[in-house]
C-alpha cells in the first residue's frame, strides 16, 4: 500500500540543525508520551511552544530561492555568509578601539621599499586600502597571473641573495600595484608562497614557488628592482603582458662578465688581499695564480655536477699548495702566509653571512638559520681543503710559522689602494653593473681607512673596529641605494671584502694542522666574531639610515614600525 503523498514541503527531510537529540521520535505525541510530573525535564529540551519545523529555502518560496532581506525567514546559513541586513553600499561602521584608529598616510615620494616595509610591519587591520597603480581590465585584476608574476619576481630576488624582508616587500608592492588587497607573502630559504583573500566569504587563493638554483648576478638584481619601481609608479604604465616580457628579457640576458673575466677577477682579489696583508709584487703574482687555479678547478667540479661543498674544497687547495711550495723552497722574500690568506679572501662567503645575519635580526629566523647553515658548510669546505694541504706540508717538513703576524701599518697608502683594488675585483665577481663598481670601490676604501685608523693607529679592538667600519659601509650603501631606488647589496657586499677575517682563519687552520688545537680554536673563534661583527655592523648601519631619514608614513611622525617584542616571554 502506497502512503499518501504530501506536498513538496512534506517530502523534504528535516535539516540537521532543527533536529534535537531530546525531541521524541517521529510519530510519538509529545503530549501523550509522558507527563511532566513522571520524568525530569532536560536543560537541553526544546521549550514548549518553540517550533521545530525546518526552515529552508523551499519553505520561503516555491521556486526554492533564498528569501531576500527583510522577508522574516529564519534560514540557518553559513557562519561565513554576510547577514541579511548587510549591504555593501551601506555597510555598518567598524569597531573602533578606545584609543582610536591611527590614520595612515603614505606619501608617494618615498621609495617603494620604505612604503612596503611600513605596511608589512603594520597589523592587517590597520593597513590602508590599496591604491591601484596599474589599470586592471574591465573584469578586474587577473588574480592567478598577478600571483604568478609576483612569485617569479620574488624568485629572482631571493636567488640573487636579497634579504627575506626585502623580497616580501617587493612581492607585496607588486600585488598592491595591480589591485590585490589582503595579500600575505611568505619567504623562506627555498620556498616562496603568497596567499590572497578575495573577501571574507570567499576561499583564499594560495600559490607557491621553489627556488632551486642560486646565481650571484647583481646586474640582474638591479634590473628586477627597476621593473618593480616602474610597476609601483603611477606615471609608468606596465601591463601584465609588459611585465612578463621584461621579466623574460631579464632572465634571458647573459651575465655582463664572462667566466674567464671572473677568473681574472678572482686572481686580482687574492693578489690585492695578499698585498693588503704585507706582501710584495711576487706575493701578489703567486697569490693571483693560486686563486685562478682554484677558480678553474671549482668550475671543473661544477661542470661535473659536484655539490658546492666539494667545489670549495677544490678551490681552497691550490693557494694553500703554492704557499707550502714557497715554504719548501725557502724563499726569504716571499711570505707564504700572505699567499694562502689571499687565496682564502676569494673564498670566504661574506655575502651569505651578511644576508643570514640580516634575516635573523629582522625576524626571519628560519631563513636565517638556513643561510647560516649554508655558510657553515662552505666554511667547512674551505677548512677541509686548506687543512689537507697544510697537513701534507707539515709532514714534508715545511716550516710554517704561526707567529708571523702581518705588520703593514707603515705603508697606509699602499694598503688603501690594495683595499680599493680588492673591492673592485669583488664587484666584478658579483656581476655588478658597471655604474655601481666605482661607488662600491670608494665605499670599501673608506671602510678600510676607518678600520686602519681605529685598529692600527688607535689600538682599538679589531672586532670593534671591524664592526664600526662595517656599520659605515651599511650606512653609505643604504644612502646610495635610496638615491638610485635600487637594492643596497651592490653597494655593500663588495665593500666589506677588505674586512673579512682571512688572516685569523688561516692561522687557526695552521695551528690545528700543527696539533695546537686550543690555539687554533681561539683563532677561529676570533674569525667567527669578526664575521659576525661585519654582518651586525652592516645591518646596524642600514637601520640607522632608516632611523634618521624619516619615512613618510603614519601621521604623527612614526617611522617604519618594528615588530613588538616582549621581555623574553
Secondary structure, DSSP 8 states (H G I E B T S, - for coil): -------HHHHS---GGG--TTS--TT--HHHH--TTTS---TTS--TT---S---HHHH-TT-----TTS-------TTS--TT--STT-------TT----B---TTS-HHHHHHHHHTS-GGGS------S--BTTB--HHHHHHHHHHHHHHHHHTT--HHHHHHHHHHHHHHTT--SEEEEE-SSEEEEEE---TTS--EEEEEE-------HHHHHHHHHHHHHHT-TTS---HHHHHHHHHHHHHS--SS-HHHHHHHHHHHHHHHHHHTT--HHHHHHHHHHHHHHHHHHHHHHHTT--HHHHHHHHHHHHHHHHHHHHHHT-TT--HHHHHHHHHHTT--HHHHHHHHHHHHTT-HHHHHHHHHHHHHHHHHHHHHHHHHHHHHHHTT----TT-----TT-HHHHHHHHHHHHHHHHHHTT--HHHHHHHHHHHHHHHHHHHIIIIIS---HHHHHHHHHHHHHHHHHHHHHHHTS-SHHHHTGGGGGGS-HHHHHHHHHHHHTT-HHHHHHHHHHHHHHHHHHHHHHHHHHHHHHHHS----BTTT--S------S--
